[in-house]
Amino acid sequence: MFNSYEACSERLIGLYGQLDHSELAGSKILVLLSRLKDGDTEAYTHIKELLLNDPNELKKLLLSAKKADSKNPQSHIYREITLTLIDIDPSFGDKIRAFEDKYSSNKSLETSYLLSLSGSNIERV
Protein backbone atom coordinates (compact mmCIF):
# COMPACT_ATOMS: atom_id res chain seq x y z
CA MET A 1 0.00 0.00 0.00
CA PHE A 2 1.27 3.48 -0.92
CA ASN A 3 1.82 6.09 1.72
CA SER A 4 0.91 9.70 0.98
CA TYR A 5 4.43 10.60 -0.17
CA GLU A 6 4.57 7.69 -2.62
CA ALA A 7 1.06 8.31 -3.93
CA CYS A 8 1.73 12.01 -4.54
CA SER A 9 5.09 11.21 -6.14
CA GLU A 10 3.40 8.79 -8.54
CA ARG A 11 0.75 11.38 -9.40
CA LEU A 12 3.40 14.04 -10.07
CA ILE A 13 5.36 11.64 -12.27
CA GLY A 14 2.20 10.81 -14.22
CA LEU A 15 1.39 14.49 -14.71
CA TYR A 16 4.96 15.39 -15.71
CA GLY A 17 4.52 13.97 -19.22
CA GLN A 18 1.17 15.70 -19.71
CA LEU A 19 2.30 19.22 -18.78
CA ASP A 20 3.13 21.77 -21.44
CA HIS A 21 6.92 21.83 -21.19
CA SER A 22 7.25 25.00 -23.30
CA GLU A 23 5.66 26.92 -20.38
CA LEU A 24 8.22 25.38 -18.03
CA ALA A 25 11.36 25.91 -20.13
CA GLY A 26 14.25 27.02 -17.93
CA SER A 27 12.28 26.53 -14.71
CA LYS A 28 13.54 24.80 -11.60
CA ILE A 29 10.29 22.85 -11.31
CA LEU A 30 10.83 21.15 -14.68
CA VAL A 31 14.30 20.00 -13.59
CA LEU A 32 12.97 18.70 -10.27
CA LEU A 33 10.01 16.88 -11.87
CA SER A 34 12.43 15.25 -14.30
CA ARG A 35 14.65 14.16 -11.39
CA LEU A 36 11.59 12.74 -9.58
CA LYS A 37 10.60 10.84 -12.72
CA ASP A 38 14.13 9.41 -12.90
CA GLY A 39 13.83 8.03 -9.36
CA ASP A 40 15.42 10.79 -7.27
CA THR A 41 13.34 10.53 -4.09
CA GLU A 42 14.83 13.72 -2.61
CA ALA A 43 13.34 15.70 -5.51
CA TYR A 44 9.86 15.34 -3.96
CA THR A 45 10.86 17.39 -0.90
CA HIS A 46 12.63 19.94 -3.09
CA ILE A 47 9.49 20.26 -5.27
CA LYS A 48 7.30 20.86 -2.22
CA GLU A 49 9.66 23.47 -0.75
CA LEU A 50 10.23 25.21 -4.08
CA LEU A 51 6.52 25.54 -4.85
CA LEU A 52 5.65 26.68 -1.33
CA ASN A 53 8.40 29.32 -1.28
CA ASP A 54 8.64 30.51 -4.90
CA PRO A 55 5.34 31.85 -6.25
CA ASN A 56 6.86 32.29 -9.71
CA GLU A 57 7.66 28.57 -10.00
CA LEU A 58 4.15 27.65 -8.82
CA LYS A 59 2.69 30.08 -11.36
CA LYS A 60 4.74 28.45 -14.16
CA LEU A 61 3.53 24.99 -13.15
CA LEU A 62 -0.13 26.01 -12.96
CA LEU A 63 0.03 27.95 -16.25
CA SER A 64 1.62 24.91 -17.88
CA ALA A 65 -1.25 22.75 -16.66
CA LYS A 66 -3.83 25.27 -17.91
CA LYS A 67 -2.13 25.41 -21.32
CA ALA A 68 -2.10 21.61 -21.56
CA ASP A 69 -5.83 21.58 -20.71
CA SER A 70 -6.52 24.20 -23.39
CA LYS A 71 -4.95 21.86 -25.94
CA ASN A 72 -6.86 18.84 -24.62
CA PRO A 73 -9.89 19.91 -22.53
CA GLN A 74 -10.69 16.33 -21.51
CA SER A 75 -7.33 15.94 -19.75
CA HIS A 76 -8.14 17.90 -16.55
CA ILE A 77 -4.43 18.29 -15.81
CA TYR A 78 -4.93 21.60 -13.96
CA ARG A 79 -7.48 19.99 -11.65
CA GLU A 80 -5.22 16.98 -11.04
CA ILE A 81 -2.13 19.08 -10.32
CA THR A 82 -4.03 21.33 -7.90
CA LEU A 83 -5.54 18.35 -6.04
CA THR A 84 -2.11 16.71 -5.85
CA LEU A 85 -0.51 19.87 -4.48
CA ILE A 86 -3.23 20.22 -1.83
CA ASP A 87 -2.67 16.57 -0.87
CA ILE A 88 1.06 17.29 -0.52
CA ASP A 89 0.41 20.30 1.71
CA PRO A 90 -3.00 21.87 2.43
CA SER A 91 -1.45 25.36 2.46
CA PHE A 92 -1.27 25.11 -1.34
CA GLY A 93 -5.03 25.74 -1.32
CA ASP A 94 -4.61 29.44 -0.54
CA LYS A 95 -1.82 29.82 -3.08
CA ILE A 96 -3.92 28.17 -5.79
CA ARG A 97 -6.92 30.41 -4.99
CA ALA A 98 -4.66 33.46 -5.26
CA PHE A 99 -3.44 32.19 -8.64
CA GLU A 100 -7.02 31.64 -9.82
CA ASP A 101 -8.02 35.12 -8.70
CA LYS A 102 -5.18 36.59 -10.72
CA TYR A 103 -5.02 34.36 -13.81
CA SER A 104 -8.44 32.79 -14.33
CA SER A 105 -11.08 34.62 -16.29
CA ASN A 106 -13.71 32.57 -14.52
CA LYS A 107 -13.20 31.49 -10.95
CA SER A 108 -13.57 27.87 -10.00
CA LEU A 109 -16.78 26.79 -8.34
CA GLU A 110 -14.91 26.18 -5.08
CA THR A 111 -13.37 29.66 -5.12
CA SER A 112 -16.72 31.29 -5.89
CA TYR A 113 -18.35 29.35 -3.06
CA LEU A 114 -15.64 30.38 -0.59
CA LEU A 115 -15.96 34.01 -1.66
CA SER A 116 -19.71 33.86 -1.17
CA LEU A 117 -19.25 32.58 2.38
CA SER A 118 -16.86 35.40 3.18
CA GLY A 119 -19.32 38.01 1.97
CA SER A 120 -16.95 39.23 -0.75
CA ASN A 121 -18.44 40.69 -3.87
CA ILE A 122 -18.43 38.14 -6.66
CA GLU A 123 -17.95 39.48 -10.14
CA ARG A 124 -20.54 38.32 -12.62
CA VAL A 125 -18.96 37.18 -15.88
N, C-alpha and C positions, 0 to 999 in steps of 0.2 A: 504494500500500500504506500502511495506517495505521501510525503509530508507536504506542508504548504510551500516550502522552499522549492522542492522538486517539481511540484505541480505548476507553480508560477514560472519556473525556469523552462519547463517543457512548453508552456503556453507562449512565452517570449520567443523561444526558438522557432515555434511554428509560425508565429506572426512575422518573424524576421524576413522570411522569403516573400511575404505578401506586401510588405511596406514599399512605398515608392522611394527607392534609394537615391534618386536624383535630388529629392528634398533634403536628404541626409548627407549629401556629399560633403566631406571635410569635417563632419561632426564627430565628437567623442562618442556619442551614443551608438553610431554605426560601428565603430571599432569595437566597442564593448559587446554589442550584440553579436558581432562576428566571433569574438573570443568565446562568448557563452556557447554559441553554436558549435564551436570547435572543441568544447569540453572543458573550458577553463571555468571551474566552479567559483573562483574568486570574483569573476566578472559580474556575477549576480549582485553581490554586495556593492560593487563599484557602480553598477547601473542604478541601483536604488539611491545611493548617496548622491550621484551626479544629478539625477532627475529631481530629487528633493531640494538640492542646493543651487541648481543652475536653471533658472526659468527659461533661458534661451534654448537649452538642449531639450527641455520638455516640450517647448513650443515646436521645435523642429520635428520631434517624434510625432506629436499630435497632428501637425500639418501634413506630415508624410502619410499618416493613416487616413486623413480626410481626402487627400489627393488620390490614394489608392482606391478608396470607396467611390470617388467620383468617376473613376475609370471602370469600376465594376461594382455597381450599387448593391448587388446581392451579397457582397463579401462581408460587410459589417465589421471591417477591420478596426475602425475607430471605436466602435462599441466594445469590441473584444480587448483592445489595448487599454481602454479606460477601466474596464472591469478588472483586468489583470493588475493594473497599477494600484487600484483601490484594495485588491486582495493582498498585494505586497505590503502596503502601508495605507491605512485609512485616511491619513492626512493628504493623500493625493486628491481626495474628493474636492477639497476647497480649491486646490490649484487647477483642477480640471474645470470647475465652475468658472473660475476667473478667466481661463482660456476661452471658454464658450461665450462668456459675456463679451469678450474682446473680439473674437474671430468668427463667431457663428452669426449668420444673418438671422437664423431662427433658433431660439434657445430650445434646449432639450426639454422634454416633458417634465423630467425630474427637476431641472433648474427652474422652470416656470412655476411648478408646484411649490418649491421651497420659497421662491420670491413671494408667492401669494400668501404663504403662511406668515412671512415676515412683515407683510403690509406694504411692501415696496410697490411702486407703480410698475405695472407690466406694460411694455410697449406692444401695441397691436400691430401686427405685420400684415 
